[in-house]
Amino acid sequence: MTQEPIVITGLGIVSPIGIGKDTFWRNLIDGKNGISGISSFDTSPYPTHYGGEVKDFDPDQFLPGDKVNNLTRASQFVVVASKMALEDAGLNGNLNPERVGVCIGSTNGNSPLMVKMAKQWIEKGPQAIDRQLIKEYPHIRIPADVADEFGFKGGISLITTACAAGNYAIGYPTDLLRIGRADVMLAGSVEPFSQSAFTGFNRLMAVAPKICQPFDKNRKGMIISEGAGMLVLETLTHAKKRGAQIYAEIASYGLACDAYHMTAPHTEGKGAIRAIEAALKSARLAIDDIDYINAHGTGTPANDKVETLAIKKVFGERAKKIPISSIKSMLGHTLGAASSIEAVASALVIKNQIIPPTINYFEADPECDLDYVPNVAREQKVNIIVSNSFAFGGNCSALILKKFN
């Protein structure tokens, strides 16, 4: 396997705090709250009523109308984010389509269509189910729609490792580039707002009533959200040959599965520790090299406590000197899209040398006693970032980005 660097040259994002990297970044640094009352379905039967919906999304601004109508919301999000990333990278069609691949991560994919089909069945019987929904439902349609839109023929992949899917969907394409299977990869993840996910997390009593407060003593849970983050990854040789801008280098990634519980994190953070340590080892980095940690930081009591514990065990006393923040405090938890959106944010941190805040942080928790960059963004030198993402089923991941020199 070649050790040639793999670099990020384009970013695209659809999120509750902005569409496009510039609007997203400005609102991220300003600490904008993207959580509001849910409008896509009736929440009166539920104990909570807030979420992170992308309410100003108009796909007609990016895609021809005839195509928009034939895409699911997940595909609309990810095709638009991919279009923005490709344009940002300056890739205007001068590509060998057989050397460009697509890898997308997601938790629920096109599950909103399943909700529609279930309602049709309940209301009018199975014969009333719209067959077009059945054709659109398979999740593999999502990366296929991206490849079809841009004419890429280098292979498509769908990764469904729950809320860590974004990091997995960046790590796998990095490997494909390193072994010479592609010159360019579109990598990232997507999640449409899902009533089924909203129902499930409410049943788990894991949803906060109104705001997300990662690491705060009075945190009450997560906020369900939606969005997509896409990155253009290239070999350094390919990027330099065409004079591309470079946001950051993919230094490494680490994966682990603690196989502890279907929904709860390991109480000692064993999976998280192994993932972070694996990423550090692969990148040949020491704990003193890390300048910032983009936390998983969901706002649930157990997750934030265990993530803090894992960071302490990996970094020791150094943990107290590393700024850590959770952008989920602003976005909510975009589930499968979370870690790719956080990768976009991390690349922008390296570019702009500003760390986004953890908003809604009011009271310190004795069990979460690190530097969470409370409420106000911080200008600081940042060369190397660890971005954590931990998921149901014990799927743990850590992605390391570093400034390209």
N, C-alpha and C positions, 0 to 999 in steps of 0.2 A: 504494500500500500504506500503510495506516495505521501510525503509529508508536506506537499505544497499547501500553502495557506488557502483556506476557503473564506471568502469575504462577502459582506453584505453590501450590495450596491443600489438597492431600491426598497422602498417601504410604502405600503398601502394599508389603510385602516378605515374601518367603519365601526364607530363606537357610540355609546350614549353621551360622550362628552365631545364628540366631534367626528366629522368625516374628512379624511385627508390628514396627512401627517402634520401640517402646519397648524390647523385648527386644533387638532388633538393635543399637540405639544403645548400650545398656548394655554389651553384650558387645564391641562395636567399641571403645569407649573403654577397656575393661578389657584389651584385647589378647588376647581369647580365641582360641584356635586351633580352627578348625572342621574340621580335617583328621583323618581316621581311616582305618582299614582298610576297604576296599570290601566291602559286603555284598550288593549287588544282582546280582552275577554272580561266577563263579569267575575269580580273577585268577592262578591258578597257572601258566598258560602265559606270563604276562607277566613282564618284568623288574621292574616296579613294582606296588605293591599298595595304594597310598593314594589317597584322593580326598576331595572335599568333598561328601558326600551329605547331603541333608535327611532325617535319620532319624526325626525326631519329627513328621513331617507327617501330620495326620489330617484329610482334607478333610471328613469327616462333621461336624466341629465347625463348619464354615462353610456347607456346602451340603446340601440334602436328599439322602438316600441314593439315590433313583432317578436323580438327575442325576449323581451322582458316578460311578456305574458306566458311564455313557455318555460320559465324558470321558477323554481321554488324560492322562498325567501332566503334559505341558506345559500343557494346557488347565486342569487342576486348579490348577496353580501360579498361572497368570495370572488365572484367574477369582477365586481366593481373594485374590490381591494386589490386584486391581481392587476387590473388595468392601471390603477394608480401606481402600483409598485413598478410595473414595467416602464411606464412613462417616466417615473422618477429615476429609474436606472438608465434612461436614454436608449432603451432597446426599441428601435423603431421598425423592426421587421427584418433587419439584416442578421438573421439567425438561421442556422441549420435546424429545422424543426425536429429532426430525429435525434438531436443532441440536447433537447430541452425537455425536462420532465416536470411533473406536477405531483406534489405530496401534500395532502390535506388531512388535518386531524379534526375530530369532532366527537362529542359525547352522544348527542341525541340526533344529529344530522337532520333528516327530514321528518322527524317524529311529529311535528305539527300536522302533517298530512294524516298520520294515524289517528290523531284526535278527530279530525274531520270525518274520516271513514267510520270511526266508532259512533259518532253522533248520527251519521246517516243510517247506520245499522239500527241504532236504538230507536230512532224516530220512524223509520219506514221499512225496516227489514234489510237483510243482506242484499237483496236484489236492487236496492236503491244506491248501493255504493258506486261512486263515480269511478269507472275503470281507468280513467286518465290518472287519477290519484294513485292507483296501484302501480301504474307504469312509472310515475315520477318518484315513488317512495324509496326504492333502494338507495342507500346512502352513497354507493359508489357513483351514482349519477353526479354527485357534487364535484369531485375532481374531473370527471368526464366532461362536465359542462365547461369547466375552465379550459381543458385541453381543446375542446371543440371550438370554443370562442376564439382562441388565439392560434389554432392550427398546430399545436405542439404534439409531437408523436414519440417523444422519448420515454413514454411509460407513465402510468398514473398509479397512485397508491392512496389508500384511505387508512388512517390509523385511528383506532377508537379506544385508546387507553384512558377513558374517562377524562377527568380534569387536568391530567398531565399530557393530553394528546398533542398540544401545541409544541411542547419541547421535543417529544418523540418525532413529530413531523418536521422538525428542523434538524434533529440529529441524524435521522435516516438519510435524507438528501445530502447532508454533509459527507456521509460515508460514500454515497454513490459518486459524488464529485471526486473524492479522494482516490477512488479506485478506477477512475477514468470512464465511468459509465455515462457521464453527461458533461457538458460544458456549463450549462445553466440549469438551475432548479428553481421553480416557484414553490415556496414552502410556507406553510402557515396553518391556520385552523379557523373554524367558524362555528358559531352557535346561534340559531334563531331562538327567539323567546318561545319557550315551550310550556304550555299549560300542564302537560304531564310531569315535567321536571318541577314546576312550581308546586304541583300537588304533592309530589313525592317528598320534597324537602320540607314542606309544611307538615306532612305526616311524621317526619323525623323530628319535628319541632326544632329545626335548625335555622329558621328564617327570622331575621330581626324585624321588628314592627315597622321601622321607618328609615333608619340610617345604619350604615355599616361602620363599626368602630374597631378595626383591628388593633389588638394589643392593649386596648383600653380596659381598665378594671371592670367597667360596667358593660362590656360588649355583650350583645344579646344574640348574635348569629349573623348569617350571611344574607346577602340580598341577591336574588336571581337576576341575571342580566343577559344581554345578547351582544353580538358583534362579530367582527372578523379582523384578523391581522395577517398580512402576507408580506413575505420578504423575497427579494431576488438574491439568490446565492450563486456565486461564480467561483471558479478557480482563479487564483491570482493572475495566472498567465493570461486567461481569457479577458479578465477585467482590465489588465494593463494594456493589452493589445488594442483595445478599443478606447482607451483613455477614460475609463469609468471613474466616477466618484466612489469613494469607499467610506462607508459609515463605521464599520468595525470588522474585526476578524472573528470567526467562530473558533475559539481556542479549543473547546472540547465540550463534551456533555457526559453526564453520568446517570445511569439508570439502576434502579433496585426495586425489589418487591419484597416487603416484609411479611406478606401472607399472614397477617395478624388477624384482621377482621374485615368484613365486607365494607363497612362504612367508617369505622373508627380508626384513627392513627395509632400506631404502636405507642404504648405509654412511655417508652424510653427513646422514641424517635429513631429506632434502629434502621429502618428503610431510608429515612431522610439523611441520616448520617452517612450511610453507605453510598448514597447517590452523590452527595457533595464531595466526599472523599475520593470517589472514583473519578469525578470530573477534575478535581485538583491534580490527581495523579496522572491522568491522561494528558493534561495540559502542562505537566511538569512545573507546577506552581506551588509556592509555599503559602501558608496562611497569611503571612505579612504582605503578600502581593495583592490581596483583595481590597479594593477601595470602596465597594458598595455592594449591598445585597438587596436585590429586588425580591421581597418576600412573597411567599404564597399568601399569607395573611388574609384568611377568609373572614375573620371576625367571629368565628365560633370559639367558645371557651377552650375546647380541647385542642383544636388545630393550632391556635396561636401559642398556647402554652408549650405544646410539643415542639413546634418549630423553633421557639426560643431555646428550648432545651437542646435541640439538635445543633443549633448554631454554637451554643456554648461548648458542647462536647467536641465539635470539630475545631473551633478556633481558640478555645481556652480563654485566657485573659484578653487576647486580641479582640474577642467578640465585643467587648465594651467600647472599643475604639472604631468599630466599623459602622457607618450609618446604614440603617435598614429602613425601608419604607414599603408600604402596601398601597398600590394604586387601586386596589379593590375598594378602598374607602371612598373613592370617587366614582368608579365604574360599576361597582357591584361585582359579582362573580359571573363571568361569562362562560363558565364551565369549560367545555373543550376548547374554546377560543382564548381562554385566559392567558396561557403561557406564551402564545405567539404574539398577542397584544402586548404582553410584558416584555417580549423580546424586541418589539418595535420601540417601546418606551426606553428600554435599556440602550439600544443603538443611538437613540436621540440624546440620552444622558451623556454618552461618550462624545457625541458630536458637540453638544452645547455646554458640557461641564456644569450642569445644574441637576441637582437631585430633587425629584418630586416629593411632596410631603405625604404623610399619613394624616388625612383630615379626620375630624370628629374624635380627636384624641384629647380627652379632658382630664382623666385621672389615671395616674400610673398604677400598674398592677405589680405587686411584689414578685410575682412569678414570671412577669414579662418586664425585665429590668434592663433592657438594652436601649440604644439610641435609635428611636423610630422616626426621626425627623418630623416631629409633631407640627402639623397644621400649616407650616410655612416652608416653601422650597428653599434649598440651600445651594449656594454657589460653592463648588469644591472641585479640586482636581480629581478626576475619575479616569483611570486607565483600564482597570479590569473589574468586571462585574460578574457576580454569581446571581443567576435568576432561578429561584426555586419554584417547583410545581409538584404538589403532592395530591394524590387522587384516591378515590374509593378503590377497594380491592388491594390496597397497599402499593399501588403504582407510584413510585417516587422518582423524581427527575431533577437534575440541576444542569443548567446551561451556563457556560462561561463565555462571555464576550470580552474582547480586549481591543484597545485602540491600535489601529494599524499604523506602523511607523515605516 
